[in-house]
Amino acid sequence: MSKRKANSDRDNKVVYREFGNSSSSAAMKRAIPELPPSQQKIRVQISRKGRKGKTVSIISGFQCKPETLAQLLKQLKSLCGAGGTVKEMTVEIQGDHRDKIIQKLEQLGYNV
């Protein structure tokens, strides 16, 4: 066992790294501009494609931080009484809730 452990230590050595320490991945991420809700153009649409016939409300066009988007998702999920998720800066809510979502987003100041 000691030989195997010694070999694994040797395999984990980094000989050359071009972009510095990989643990500082936060520095490598792009900054996302946080625009006020009135300057964002939001689209609400319905989709069944690739979801085995299940209807999903898709809200896209956000230009904000992921934390803000997660907070908005929580509000919309509780409003609609349905599940949902955030995928690549779009919010997906299970079911057809266009009217409720549009009302809530306009109440929050978004251009829908």
C-alpha positions in Angstrom: 0.0 0.0 0.0 2.8 2.4 0.7 4.1 2.2 -2.9 0.6 2.9 -4.2 0.3 6.0 -2.0 3.8 7.2 -3.0 2.8 6.9 -6.7 -0.4 8.8 -6.3 1.5 11.7 -4.6 3.8 11.8 -7.6 0.9 11.8 -10.0 -0.7 14.8 -8.4 2.2 17.1 -8.9 1.7 20.0 -11.2 4.6 20.7 -13.5 3.3 23.7 -15.3 0.2 25.9 -14.8 -0.4 28.8 -17.2 -3.2 30.7 -15.4 -2.1 30.5 -11.7 -3.9 28.7 -8.9 -7.1 26.9 -9.9 -8.6 27.6 -6.5 -9.0 31.3 -7.4 -11.7 30.5 -10.0 -13.8 33.5 -8.8 -11.2 35.8 -10.3 -11.7 34.0 -13.7 -15.4 34.5 -13.9 -16.8 37.3 -15.9 -18.5 40.2 -14.1 -22.2 40.4 -14.8 -23.6 44.0 -14.8 -26.4 44.5 -12.4 -29.0 46.6 -14.2 -32.0 48.1 -12.5 -35.3 46.2 -13.3 -36.7 49.1 -15.4 -33.8 48.8 -17.8 -34.1 45.0 -18.4 -36.3 43.6 -21.2 -37.8 40.3 -19.9 -39.5 37.7 -22.1 -42.1 35.2 -20.7 -42.8 32.2 -22.9 -44.3 28.7 -22.6 -42.4 25.6 -23.8 -43.0 21.9 -23.9 -40.1 21.0 -26.1 -37.7 18.4 -24.6 -39.9 18.0 -21.4 -42.0 15.0 -22.3 -45.1 17.1 -22.9 -44.9 19.0 -19.6 -45.6 22.7 -19.8 -42.9 25.1 -18.4 -43.0 28.9 -18.2 -39.6 30.3 -19.3 -38.6 33.8 -18.2 -35.4 35.1 -19.9 -33.6 38.3 -20.5 -32.2 38.9 -17.0 -29.0 40.9 -16.5 -28.4 40.5 -12.8 -26.4 38.6 -10.3 -27.2 34.9 -9.7 -28.2 35.8 -6.1 -30.8 38.2 -7.3 -32.1 35.7 -9.7 -32.4 33.0 -7.0 -34.3 35.4 -4.8 -36.7 36.2 -7.7 -37.1 32.5 -8.3 -38.2 31.9 -4.8 -40.8 34.7 -5.0 -42.2 33.3 -8.3 -42.3 29.7 -7.1 -44.3 30.7 -4.0 -46.6 32.9 -6.1 -47.4 30.2 -8.6 -47.4 27.3 -6.1 -45.1 25.3 -8.4 -41.5 24.1 -8.7 -38.8 25.9 -10.7 -35.2 26.4 -11.4 -32.6 28.8 -12.7 -30.7 27.6 -15.8 -28.1 29.8 -17.6 -29.7 33.1 -16.5 -33.2 32.0 -17.3 -35.9 31.1 -14.8 -38.1 28.0 -15.4 -41.4 27.6 -13.5 -43.4 24.4 -13.9 -46.8 24.9 -15.5 -48.5 27.7 -17.5 -48.4 30.7 -15.2 -47.8 33.5 -17.7 -50.4 35.9 -16.4 -49.3 35.6 -12.7 -45.6 35.9 -13.7 -46.2 39.0 -15.9 -48.2 40.7 -13.2 -45.6 40.1 -10.5 -42.6 41.2 -12.7 -44.4 44.4 -13.7 -45.1 45.0 -10.0 -41.4 44.6 -9.3 -40.6 47.2 -12.0 -39.4 44.9 -14.9 -40.3 45.6 -18.5 -42.1 42.5 -19.7 
